[in-house]
């Protein structure tokens, strides 16, 4: 086991070049507001109401929405502006790039200003982090694309040199986890955006952009199969559990609380850390188990098997990421040798059928230790100092499988609504896409009272699964959701490019737009081939691949502009009708 202090020492030789100026303040950074350190009571709720800050933002944003509806020739009034949210699905870099292309086209078609909200999970949340690093991105997206477009111009050594001080600082934290490593690599290698600003800093911005809501789940509560206390959301003003109605100011997330009272204020997580949390699909042990070789699936040693697979699988993904930017052929060859070693140990056949469960556990634990030792030996002999030190940090965390470790603001909170799974000092926040790969949970119901969801679908799972999971969630907690015609589900292998699930009364309407569909794929086999080409877990896309995927997403939006405008008009009409009914009742 390596201590925090020891990890810092091992990181000291990560680079041999000067670091001066590499981590300058990001362009367009906004100063973080300083919380009132004299106040000790910061937990809000239980409450179904918006935070005061979000409520004021939405009031101002509705002025932007109303003006945009006029430009689209849509009738509305100031007191009946429709609530429209765009929800981005998960899907790794596929989702990140496709969402960016979708939003670019919406900007060109004047369809961004009608949005009150943007919500995202996993890869779509990566794009949100990139977008909101530009304060007025919805007015001009060119600075966003210039950041992403420069991705392949950066060498691997520059990628590691830049984050050095960041990693050195974060590794001192008691709650340092694999989420920080994952956030560091994905923000740089996928999104080319080492963003050290704080989400709470956006609270002081105007209403130029839609209001952002990022989502995660609490791992322990998720594993206990509870309905409540699973979904977690981050906004510029508050973070917390929407189903419990309990929140803390975002600037205080990560600080130490006991009984709802602030005991010690810690630094707020930055956007690199947040990106690592919301995109940590690797933290899902069950999905990793699905990638096991056939002979390993025979194992009856459940937990030990997951331990074995997660180490191999995560190492494989991390090595692919590191190799993707490496230019030195000697170093690349050494990394390939390590990759071969890791793969060989995963696929080395063992006669599990001859072993008892206890013997299987012992065997798998021994193989884990052998793998870790082999990586340590390789790292010591490789001569690639940066990778050596990075592995020294990663390996202990792989053994502990520590993701998204964050101080629990509900620790010892005196409220009967707080479930047992939230009694620990820390929570573990991971990718919400593991539960539902579109963030419906933050937006269903009266709190945000959404009339229309625009949901471009970039998920890798079975088509319409996000819809049916959201429907089942809504039914379980008593929130309105539109009817899903079972006939539509028959399209799952070769879907159309545009579906509308109309809401009635207080139900929202949902626009559902599959990325690969009957317009851009000639049959279901081509849909499958496209998903393989743009699979979720792979090394960063080339610039050509990014451009192709962006264009596919843009064409989907462009082809359906008139249909989207029609549904916005329907949402405005429904909102006005509801307003009229309310006025009549008074």
SULPEWO-V400722 format. One record per residue. N is the residue number from 1. SS is DSSP state (hx for helix, st for strand, lp for the rest). PHI is phi in degrees with one decimal (999 if undefined). BURIAL is + if it has 9 or more other ideal C-beta (glycine too) atoms within 8 Angstrom, else -. Layout:
N SS PHI BURIAL
N SS PHI BURIAL
//
This chain:
1 lp 999 -
2 lp -105.8 -
3 lp -72.6 -
4 hx -59.0 +
5 hx -64.3 -
6 hx -65.4 -
7 hx -63.8 +
8 hx -62.0 +
9 hx -62.7 -
10 hx -68.8 +
11 hx -81.0 +
12 lp -59.9 -
13 lp -101.9 -
14 lp -59.2 +
15 lp -135.4 +
16 lp -120.3 -
17 lp -115.4 -
18 lp -66.0 -
19 lp -105.5 +
20 lp -61.3 -
21 lp 86.7 -
22 lp -70.6 +
23 lp -115.7 +
24 lp -68.8 -
25 lp -57.0 -
26 lp -58.8 +
27 lp -60.2 -
28 lp 66.5 -
29 lp -65.6 -
30 lp -111.7 +
31 lp -62.3 -
32 lp -75.3 +
33 lp -65.4 +
34 lp -91.0 -
35 lp -66.9 +
36 lp -75.6 -
37 lp -73.7 -
38 lp -81.0 -
39 lp -82.3 -
40 lp -108.7 -
41 st -97.2 -
42 lp -122.8 +
43 lp -73.5 +
44 st -107.2 +
45 lp 119.8 +
46 lp -65.6 -
47 lp -154.3 -
48 lp -99.9 -
49 lp -91.9 -
50 lp -64.7 -
51 lp -64.5 +
52 hx -55.5 -
53 hx -66.0 +
54 hx -65.7 +
55 hx -59.7 +
56 hx -68.4 -
57 hx -60.3 +
58 hx -62.3 +
59 hx -58.4 -
60 hx -70.6 +
61 hx -65.4 +
62 hx -62.7 +
63 hx -66.5 +
64 hx -65.5 +
65 hx -61.7 +
66 hx -60.2 +
67 hx -63.2 +
68 hx -68.4 +
69 hx -63.7 +
70 hx -61.5 -
71 hx -65.7 -
72 lp -90.2 +
73 lp 60.9 -
74 lp -106.6 +
75 lp -77.1 -
76 lp -162.6 +
77 lp -125.4 -
78 hx -60.6 -
79 hx -95.5 -
80 hx -138.2 +
81 lp -66.3 +
82 lp -68.3 +
83 lp -92.9 +
84 st -120.5 +
85 st -126.9 +
86 st -96.7 +
87 st -115.1 +
88 st -92.6 +
89 lp -84.7 +
90 lp -80.6 +
91 lp 142.4 +
92 hx 60.6 +
93 hx -67.7 +
94 hx -56.8 +
95 hx -67.7 +
96 hx -61.1 +
97 hx -71.1 +
98 hx -65.7 +
99 hx -63.7 +
100 hx -62.0 +
101 hx -64.0 +
102 hx -61.8 +
103 hx -68.6 +
104 hx -60.7 +
105 hx -67.9 +
106 hx -61.6 +
107 hx -63.3 +
108 hx -67.1 -
109 lp -95.5 +
110 lp 60.4 +
111 lp -109.7 +
112 lp -84.3 +
113 lp -65.3 +
114 lp -69.0 +
115 lp -81.4 +
116 lp -83.7 +
117 st -131.5 +
118 st -129.2 +
119 st -122.0 +
120 st -153.3 +
121 lp -126.5 +
122 hx 50.4 +
123 hx -60.5 +
124 hx -65.5 +
125 hx -68.5 +
126 hx -60.0 +
127 hx -63.3 +
128 hx -58.9 +
129 hx -60.1 +
130 hx -66.7 +
131 hx -58.4 +
132 lp -77.9 +
133 lp -73.4 +
134 lp -107.3 +
135 lp -55.4 +
136 lp -123.2 -
137 lp -62.3 +
138 lp -71.2 +
139 lp -85.6 -
140 lp -147.1 -
141 lp -89.1 +
142 hx -58.9 -
143 hx -61.4 +
144 hx -66.8 +
145 hx -68.7 +
146 hx -67.3 -
147 hx -67.9 +
148 hx -67.9 +
149 hx -66.4 -
150 lp -82.4 +
151 hx -57.0 +
152 hx -84.0 -
153 hx -87.2 -
154 lp -98.8 +
155 lp -79.7 -
156 hx -61.9 +
157 hx -65.0 +
158 hx -65.6 -
159 hx -61.2 +
160 hx -82.1 +
161 hx -63.6 +
162 hx -59.0 +
163 lp -78.1 +
164 hx -56.5 +
165 hx -64.2 +
166 hx -58.5 +
167 hx -65.3 +
168 hx -61.7 +
169 hx -69.3 -
170 hx -66.8 +
171 lp -67.6 +
172 lp -76.4 +
173 lp -70.0 -
174 lp -62.8 -
175 lp -95.6 +
176 lp -57.6 +
177 lp -145.9 +
178 hx -64.3 +
179 hx -62.6 +
180 hx -64.8 +
181 hx -62.0 +
182 hx -64.6 +
183 hx -62.8 +
184 hx -61.8 +
185 hx -71.0 +
186 hx -72.4 +
187 hx -64.9 +
188 hx -84.1 +
189 hx -83.4 +
190 lp -90.0 +
191 lp -108.3 +
192 lp 52.7 +
193 lp -148.7 +
194 lp -79.4 +
195 lp -104.1 +
196 lp -98.3 +
197 lp -71.9 +
198 st -109.7 +
199 hx -59.5 +
200 hx -62.7 +
201 hx -63.8 +
202 hx -72.1 +
203 hx -63.5 +
204 hx -92.4 -
205 lp -80.0 +
206 lp -80.5 -
207 lp -99.9 +
208 lp -61.5 +
209 lp -102.5 +
210 lp -60.0 +
211 st -76.1 +
212 st -90.2 +
213 st -131.8 +
214 st -97.3 +
215 st -130.0 +
216 st -145.6 +
217 st -128.9 +
218 st -89.2 +
219 hx -61.8 +
220 hx -66.8 +
221 hx -64.1 +
222 hx -60.6 +
223 hx -72.1 -
224 lp -91.3 -
225 lp 62.4 -
226 lp -76.8 +
227 lp -80.0 -
228 lp -92.3 +
229 lp 63.8 +
230 lp -95.6 +
231 st -74.2 +
232 st -132.5 +
233 st -127.7 +
234 st -121.0 +
235 lp -129.4 +
236 lp -59.7 +
237 lp -100.6 +
238 st -140.3 +
239 st -136.5 +
240 st 164.8 +
241 st -102.3 +
242 lp -64.0 +
243 lp -69.8 +
244 lp -87.5 +
245 lp 71.1 +
246 st -116.1 +
247 st -141.0 +
248 st -133.5 +
249 st -53.2 +
250 hx -56.3 +
251 hx -62.9 +
252 hx -100.8 +
253 lp -64.6 +
254 lp 103.5 +
255 lp -80.9 +
256 st -88.9 +
257 st -124.6 +
258 st -136.2 -
259 lp 61.5 -
260 lp 81.4 +
261 st -108.1 -
262 st -67.7 +
263 st -105.4 -
264 st -150.8 -
265 lp -86.8 -
266 lp -107.6 -
267 lp -61.0 -
268 lp -70.0 +
269 lp -63.7 +
270 st -91.8 +
271 hx -72.0 +
272 hx -66.0 +
273 hx -64.9 +
274 hx -61.4 +
275 hx -63.1 +
276 hx -66.5 +
277 hx -72.2 +
278 hx -71.0 +
279 lp -109.3 +
280 lp -88.7 +
281 hx -61.1 +
282 hx -62.0 +
283 hx -70.3 +
284 lp -82.6 +
285 hx -65.2 +
286 hx -66.1 -
287 hx -69.1 +
288 hx -64.4 +
289 hx -60.4 +
290 lp -66.4 -
291 lp -94.0 -
292 lp -70.4 +
293 lp -59.8 -
294 lp -54.0 -
295 lp -68.7 -
296 hx -74.0 +
297 hx -67.7 -
298 hx -78.9 -
299 lp -66.9 +
300 lp -100.9 -
301 lp -91.5 +
302 hx -49.1 -
303 hx -64.9 -
304 hx -63.1 +
305 hx -64.5 +
306 hx -62.3 +
307 hx -58.3 +
308 hx -64.4 +
309 hx -70.0 +
310 hx -65.7 +
311 hx -65.1 +
312 hx -64.0 +
313 hx -64.9 +
314 hx -66.7 +
315 hx -60.1 +
316 hx -60.9 +
317 hx -64.4 +
318 hx -63.3 +
319 hx -65.9 +
320 hx -62.3 +
321 hx -63.6 +
322 hx -64.9 +
323 hx -68.8 +
324 hx -62.5 +
325 lp -108.6 +
326 lp -80.1 +
327 lp -104.8 -
328 lp -70.7 -
329 hx -66.2 -
330 hx -66.3 -
331 hx -64.2 +
332 hx -61.4 +
333 hx -63.7 -
334 hx -66.0 +
335 hx -66.3 +
336 hx -63.0 +
337 hx -63.0 +
338 hx -64.9 +
339 hx -58.9 +
340 hx -63.6 -
341 hx -63.3 +
342 hx -62.9 +
343 hx -63.3 +
344 hx -63.1 -
345 hx -71.2 +
346 hx -69.7 +
347 hx -94.8 -
348 lp -66.8 -
349 lp -68.0 -
350 lp -131.0 -
351 lp -73.1 -
352 hx -59.5 +
353 hx -65.9 -
354 hx -94.7 -
355 lp -111.1 +
356 lp -74.9 -
357 hx -59.0 -
358 hx -62.1 -
359 hx -68.0 -
360 hx -63.1 +
361 hx -58.4 +
362 hx -62.1 -
363 hx -64.8 +
364 hx -67.2 +
365 hx -63.8 +
366 hx -65.0 -
367 hx -65.9 +
368 hx -61.7 +
369 hx -63.0 -
370 hx -62.2 +
371 hx -64.5 +
372 hx -59.3 +
373 hx -65.7 -
374 hx -66.5 +
375 hx -67.6 +
376 hx -60.5 +
377 hx -63.5 -
378 hx -59.6 +
379 hx -60.6 +
380 hx -66.6 -
381 hx -95.7 -
382 hx -73.1 +
383 lp 81.2 -
384 lp -95.7 +
385 hx -60.5 +
386 hx -62.0 +
387 hx -69.0 +
388 hx -56.1 +
389 hx -71.7 +
390 hx -63.7 +
391 hx -65.5 +
392 hx -62.4 +
393 hx -79.2 +
394 hx -71.7 +
395 hx -58.1 +
396 hx -61.0 +
397 hx -70.1 +
398 hx -64.0 +
399 hx -64.1 +
400 hx -78.8 -
401 lp 50.9 +
402 lp -102.0 -
403 lp -128.4 +
404 lp 56.4 +
405 st -72.2 +
406 st -142.4 +
407 st -55.3 +
408 lp -89.1 +
409 lp -71.5 +
410 lp -101.3 +
411 lp -61.4 +
412 lp 58.4 -
413 lp -70.4 +
414 lp -86.9 -
415 lp -150.9 -
416 lp -67.7 -
417 lp -80.6 +
418 lp -81.3 +
419 lp -75.5 +
420 hx -60.1 -
421 hx -66.7 +
422 hx -112.7 +
423 lp -90.0 -
424 lp -79.0 -
425 lp -65.9 -
426 st -121.6 +
427 st -114.5 +
428 st -121.0 +
429 st -97.7 +
430 st -134.8 +
431 st -55.3 +
432 hx -69.0 +
433 hx -61.9 +
434 hx -63.4 +
435 lp -92.2 +
436 lp -136.1 +
437 lp -84.2 +
438 lp -141.0 +
439 lp -81.9 +
440 hx -61.5 +
441 hx -59.1 +
442 hx -76.4 +
443 lp -121.2 +
444 lp -77.1 +
445 lp 98.0 +
446 lp -75.5 -
447 lp -56.2 -
448 lp -102.6 +
449 lp 49.2 -
450 lp -76.6 +
451 lp -88.4 +
452 st -141.0 +
453 st -102.2 +
454 st -106.5 +
455 st -126.4 +
456 st -66.3 +
457 st -104.1 +
458 lp -117.7 +
459 lp -69.6 +
460 lp -94.5 -
461 lp -76.1 -
462 lp -63.3 -
463 lp -59.2 +
464 lp 77.1 +
465 hx -63.3 +
466 hx -63.2 +
467 hx -67.6 +
468 hx -69.4 +
469 hx -65.4 +
470 hx -65.7 +
471 hx -60.7 +
472 hx -66.6 -
473 hx -61.9 +
474 hx -59.5 +
475 hx -64.3 -
476 hx -67.4 -
477 hx -107.7 +
478 lp 73.6 -
479 lp -108.6 -
480 lp -68.9 +
481 lp -154.9 +
482 lp -69.8 +
483 lp -74.1 -
484 lp -107.9 +
485 lp -68.9 -
486 lp -59.4 -
487 lp -62.4 -
488 hx -62.9 +
489 hx -63.6 +
490 hx -69.7 -
491 hx -83.5 +
492 lp -57.2 -
493 lp -84.8 -
494 lp -149.4 +
495 lp -78.0 +
496 lp -72.5 +
497 lp -90.7 +
498 lp -156.5 +
499 st -130.0 +
500 st -124.0 +
501 st -109.2 +
502 lp -73.3 -
503 lp -90.8 +
504 lp -123.1 -
505 lp 56.6 -
506 lp -94.5 -
507 lp -76.9 +
508 lp -76.8 +
509 st -93.4 +
510 st -122.4 +
511 st -93.8 +
512 st -119.4 +
513 st -130.4 +
514 st -62.9 +
515 lp -64.3 +
516 lp -104.1 +
517 lp -153.1 +
518 lp -69.4 -
519 lp -83.3 +
520 lp -105.2 -
521 lp -132.8 +
522 lp -74.2 -
523 lp -162.6 -
524 hx -66.6 -
525 hx -67.0 -
526 hx -70.2 +
527 hx -59.0 +
528 hx -60.3 -
529 hx -63.7 -
530 hx -64.0 +
531 hx -66.7 +
532 hx -70.3 -
533 hx -62.2 -
534 lp -113.4 +
535 lp -65.4 +
536 lp -66.1 +
537 lp -101.6 -
538 lp -159.1 -
539 lp -68.1 -
540 lp -55.0 +
541 lp -66.9 +
542 lp -72.4 -
543 hx -60.9 +
544 hx -65.5 -
545 hx -67.4 +
546 hx -61.0 +
547 hx -62.1 -
548 hx -64.4 -
549 hx -68.6 +
550 hx -59.2 +
551 hx -67.6 +
552 hx -59.2 +
553 hx -65.7 +
554 hx -64.4 +
555 hx -63.1 +
556 hx -56.0 +
557 hx -67.7 +
558 hx -62.6 +
559 hx -63.7 +
560 lp -113.9 +
561 hx -55.4 +
562 hx -62.8 -
563 hx -67.1 +
564 hx -66.5 +
565 hx -60.5 +
566 hx -60.9 -
567 hx -72.3 +
568 hx -65.4 +
569 hx -60.8 +
570 hx -62.2 +
571 hx -65.2 +
572 hx -65.0 +
573 hx -65.0 +
574 hx -63.6 +
575 hx -62.8 +
576 hx -65.2 +
577 hx -65.0 -
578 hx -63.2 +
579 hx -63.9 +
580 hx -64.3 -
581 hx -63.1 -
582 hx -62.6 -
583 hx -63.2 -
584 hx -66.0 -
585 hx -65.6 -
586 lp -78.8 -
//
